[in-house]
């Protein structure tokens, strides 16, 4: 298990993965995605042949316009 100091978005391209946090577990299949908040302890496990993309980005990427409330996250 690990955590990231940034946000993470995981998209499953093919196959199935399990995503576990300290509190929850979810199984995702091709075409499904999950958003993991920063500093959330988690683990991603592949089930058989599987491909997924994981995008890690700072919270300030969610700031869409000047004065946006998400600016306070960075």
The 8 nearest C-alpha neighbors of each residue, nearest first, counted from 0:
[[1, 42, 41, 40, 2, 43, 20, 19],
 [0, 2, 40, 41, 42, 3, 39, 38],
 [3, 1, 40, 38, 39, 41, 4, 0],
 [2, 4, 5, 38, 37, 1, 6, 39],
 [3, 5, 37, 38, 2, 6, 57, 39],
 [4, 6, 37, 57, 3, 56, 55, 58],
 [7, 5, 37, 36, 56, 55, 57, 35],
 [6, 8, 55, 35, 54, 34, 56, 36],
 [7, 9, 34, 54, 53, 33, 35, 55],
 [8, 10, 53, 33, 32, 52, 54, 7],
 [11, 9, 32, 52, 51, 31, 12, 53],
 [12, 10, 51, 29, 30, 31, 13, 28],
 [13, 11, 29, 51, 50, 30, 10, 14],
 [14, 12, 29, 50, 49, 11, 15, 51],
 [13, 15, 49, 29, 28, 48, 50, 12],
 [14, 16, 28, 46, 27, 49, 45, 29],
 [17, 15, 45, 27, 44, 46, 26, 18],
 [16, 18, 26, 44, 43, 25, 27, 19],
 [17, 19, 43, 25, 24, 42, 26, 16],
 [20, 18, 24, 42, 41, 23, 17, 25],
 [19, 21, 41, 23, 22, 40, 24, 42],
 [20, 22, 23, 40, 19, 41, 39, 24],
 [21, 23, 20, 24, 19, 40, 41, 39],
 [24, 22, 20, 19, 21, 25, 18, 41],
 [25, 23, 19, 18, 20, 26, 17, 22],
 [24, 26, 18, 17, 27, 19, 23, 16],
 [25, 27, 17, 16, 18, 28, 15, 24],
 [28, 26, 16, 15, 31, 17, 25, 32],
 [27, 29, 15, 31, 14, 11, 30, 16],
 [30, 28, 13, 11, 12, 14, 31, 15],
 [29, 31, 11, 12, 28, 32, 10, 13],
 [32, 30, 29, 28, 11, 27, 10, 33],
 [33, 31, 10, 9, 11, 30, 27, 34],
 [32, 34, 9, 8, 35, 10, 31, 27],
 [33, 35, 8, 7, 36, 9, 32, 6],
 [36, 34, 7, 6, 8, 33, 37, 39],
 [35, 37, 6, 39, 38, 34, 7, 5],
 [36, 38, 6, 5, 4, 39, 3, 35],
 [37, 39, 2, 4, 3, 40, 36, 5],
 [40, 38, 2, 37, 36, 41, 35, 20],
 [39, 41, 2, 1, 20, 38, 0, 21],
 [42, 40, 20, 0, 19, 1, 2, 39],
 [41, 43, 0, 19, 18, 1, 20, 44],
 [42, 44, 18, 17, 19, 16, 45, 41],
 [45, 43, 17, 16, 18, 46, 42, 19],
 [46, 44, 16, 47, 49, 15, 17, 43],
 [45, 47, 15, 16, 44, 48, 49, 14],
 [48, 46, 49, 45, 14, 15, 16, 44],
 [49, 47, 14, 46, 50, 45, 13, 15],
 [48, 50, 14, 13, 15, 47, 45, 46],
 [51, 49, 13, 12, 11, 14, 52, 48],
 [50, 52, 11, 12, 10, 53, 49, 9],
 [53, 51, 10, 9, 11, 54, 50, 12],
 [52, 54, 9, 8, 55, 10, 51, 7],
 [55, 53, 8, 7, 9, 56, 52, 6],
 [56, 54, 7, 6, 5, 8, 53, 57],
 [55, 57, 6, 5, 7, 54, 58, 60],
 [58, 56, 5, 59, 60, 6, 55, 73],
 [57, 59, 60, 61, 73, 6, 72, 5],
 [58, 60, 61, 73, 62, 57, 70, 72],
 [61, 59, 58, 62, 57, 56, 63, 69],
 [62, 60, 59, 58, 63, 69, 70, 57],
 [63, 61, 59, 60, 69, 70, 67, 64],
 [64, 62, 61, 67, 65, 60, 69, 59],
 [63, 65, 67, 62, 66, 61, 70, 68],
 [66, 64, 67, 63, 62, 70, 68, 69],
 [65, 67, 64, 68, 70, 62, 69, 63],
 [66, 68, 64, 69, 65, 70, 62, 63],
 [69, 67, 70, 71, 66, 62, 72, 65],
 [68, 70, 71, 72, 67, 62, 61, 59],
 [71, 69, 68, 72, 62, 67, 73, 59],
 [70, 72, 69, 73, 68, 67, 59, 62],
 [73, 71, 70, 69, 58, 59, 68, 62],
 [72, 59, 71, 58, 70, 57, 69, 60]]
